[in-house]
Amino acid sequence: MTQDDRGARPALSRRGVLAMGAAALATPMLSRRAFAAPTQLTMLAWYGHAEPDIVAEFEAENNVKFVPKYYTGGDNMLGLISQSPPGTFDVILSDAEYVQQLNAAGYIEALDPADYPFDEFFPEFQKFPGHWDGDTLYSVITRFGFLGVAYNTDALTEAQASTYDVFWDPALKGKVGHFDWHLPNLGQMSLLNGNASPYDIDGAAWDAVKEKTMTLRPQIGGFFDYGGTFSSLNNGQMLAFAGIGDWITGTLERNGAKVRSIIPEQGGLQFTESFSIGKGSSKAELAKKWIQYITSAKGQSKSAQMAAYPCLIPSQKGWEVLNAENPDEARRQGMVPGESNVMDLIRSGRIKYRQLPVQQSLEEWNDFWSDYKSA
């Protein structure tokens, strides 16, 4: 490098000038991308779905920043959407039983099935009930889990927890908790009463469910939201819990808590989470790209291991990646191909889909739940 005659700053050689010019020509898009503000993508979801362990890679690869609005329970989700202008939420995570309501209200867009890797899913999940209207797709399943009896392993044995009747054990008086949402709790009470289709019951069976549920009220130590459910199980305030499963206890168990969930002899419920594109979204293409990412084998493995709460995944390819990345967690959740696994529970008929009540209104179930809590 030489100096010019005025003795100012060093002058670049011809070679240096050419090199800088070539570099600038080679990376104009990279430079602009590096300094461009990220595109904001709004997400309505259960807690955890827009946290860094799930979205950081997608955000970095697509110059996106998720803006989440978290909710607890499908009724809360519907309320938030109904109070928001169209286009407020680009992607909406919902429980499967609410997809039909979202569609009927005009809150979600129709999707092209060819855009998503259904061929990598187990057959049971390739055309999941309620996600389609005829041959038109409205939501893509991403994860699911089972609800049964959650229990403190110091207080109860697996054999004791293998029936919903354990909730009435005199030794648990004041130590049984409810996750505060009527659908999972009343669905479990319906299973206990012997209803093979726990949400499709006539008036007499519904009266029997209410009567049975009311007899449990003296045992109940509290009704808890998402955070309260975690803390009350973790600190031993509650020793048994209705309305939840491994999505709560699995997180605690991974951190050393002495809690576990089991599907009791009367059977369990399946909750199912899926992503839709919000009606009127101005970023529908980017929202589609996100759903493609989270349903890819790599995205599915991330979803199974989500820090906020683990879940089962519908992708066979996702199972393969999970077993390669974290075989201990794959085995803990029962997602090891070639062994007894969670698909066997579904195929044996021991798991029933959680859904909206068929012969009663949703309001009727909700009203009873309010009466039960105040009793």
Buried (B, 14 or more C-beta within 10 A) or exposed (E): EEEEEEEEEEEEEEEEEEEEEEEEEEEEEEEEEEEEEEEEBBBBBBBBBBBEEBBEBBBEEBEBEBEBBBBBBBBEBBEBBEEBEEBBBBBBBBBBBBBBBBBEEEBBBEBEEEBBBBEBBBEEBEBBEBBBEEEEBBBBBBBBBBBBBBBBBEBBEEEBBBBBEBBBBEEBEEBBBBBBBBBBBBBBBBBBBEBEEBBBBEEEBBEBBBEBBBEBEEBBBBBBEBEBBBEBBBEBBBBBBBBBBBBBBBBBBBEEBBBBBBBBEBBBBBBBBBBBBBBBBEBBEBBBBBBBBBBBBBBBBBBBBBEBBBBBBBBBBBBBBBBEBBEEBBEBBBBBEEEEBBBEBBEEEBBBBBBBBEEBEBEBBBEBBEEBEEE
